[in-house]
Amino acid sequence: MRNFRHLALLLSLLVWAPESQAAPIIRQSGAIYLSDFGLDPLKIKILRPAPCYFDLDRTRYAGTLRFPQVIQVEALTDEMCRIRGNAQQGGVAAWISYDELEPLPEGLLANLKKSEERRLIVDGLIATNEVAIGMTVEEVGRSLGKPQKTTRRANTEGTREIWEFIKYELVPQTTYAPGYNQTIIKNPIQPGGVIVQNTGGYLANTIYVKVPVGTLTVTFEEGLVSALDQTEGNTTGGQVSIVTPPLTRYW
């Protein structure tokens, strides 16, 4: 009986575990997650006791949400959203139809789609260590790392920050010095034995030296890249591109 009570207590703790201890989100293809843009979950009311599902195809029933309550929206698709709320059996994270909710804030889904498109473009630039006009300070840092030099200027028109990067290549340099080459051969007289022969001459020693081949200057205005200037050498991976600035408001 004691073991049964302990097991029941453990199960209740797992059902009502705080969100900070919840299992990692299993991302669904095609869904847009608010956390990707630094947004907190959206709080919204349900209209009635609502069925929810573990998948977007609605093949794995997760339970029925209790009514009334305010749930938290974490991700959105065209037809459904991922929520956290209380079902009949306890806390649940699942997908429900928009028909079960109060209307979403006007423009939310359309703006999230624009931001998701931008995020995918920027992630592609970062993966190849490139930068583009319209990227943020944080995105440039993820792409190129820490600059060798930074300059900040402020005036009545705003704040300007300049990052300077130096691109290096490893160039081989070979030197020669007197020495001996050792050759090990089998001893024809003694089975299993070897003979070491030393031959005088010059030995080659190759080292690689970092040589600057180009510079890139990134100018930020109000936290966004406004200009890119590069000297000889390719530090941005090719032609300079432009991305739309990130949204500051979603509704």
Steps between C-alpha positions, in 0.01 A plus 500: 500500500787737583664436163167565326464841673857593406433408136178705496683802644774470237248485216319808630827694510576402140157615381521836680874562449583870451558615143870556575532126564287390205642281224654679199256599226476255209482743211243446227597576141327810366423645844621843608622516860471825696818423696703524175433874506544555873123521553326371810206262458177677402225477762152452360162362612335186369134519394384156616633163620743432217660179369877518450749274326867407521548540124382731224321216319270455802569128517626495861236629740651683800186584696228761538589842637300615799273801459529782592874566504777710346755291309848587371568491125860400416492428124271557203414351162232604250234286669618410851714624786707330767382583850560425866197469721297278730314203360265270688790274601743783590755728335548447128705640209322432173350641179147641464296664227461878489124442500527414870665833593420866515628679185876544482638856506458661159802453275677254732521200268588707191781679684632174643520356148706799386731460799537127441599560138758753616630265770567222248688741270712634788575151631626409151731804498631419846570139399741628231646782714341773290335828597236716334357846535208484740648240736516571872808532721427161654466333157829644372674379816365150442621509139846658527585481869668777697641792297863603525399864554181683596413869484187667640370843412189679623344825379160664473408269212561180696769246582750356255725204574779375272649150513823419319593143406827373352494187284804274525627210295754238607802520269764222512862602558777241462853529642797265461765416757789249516406167648489126457241278340461161664415191295405175669551178302485130585821334610572224242726315742302511823133390464266761649781753534521843337772733383477877543674704234566873551535719192616857526326783317244775544165446667184692401280655770164648395291729721179689424485875559182710526511770233234777473334492157208739544294711736129549552343803667143462623308816591196478728241771540252452784607137531464401132764463226479807279822465297770247411845598376768248409854527370676249275404148597160341547378524859127470444479202267400692186262773391355712780135419563217677681249353743193666645547631856340291775152595612474684829123450536292202395152638573 
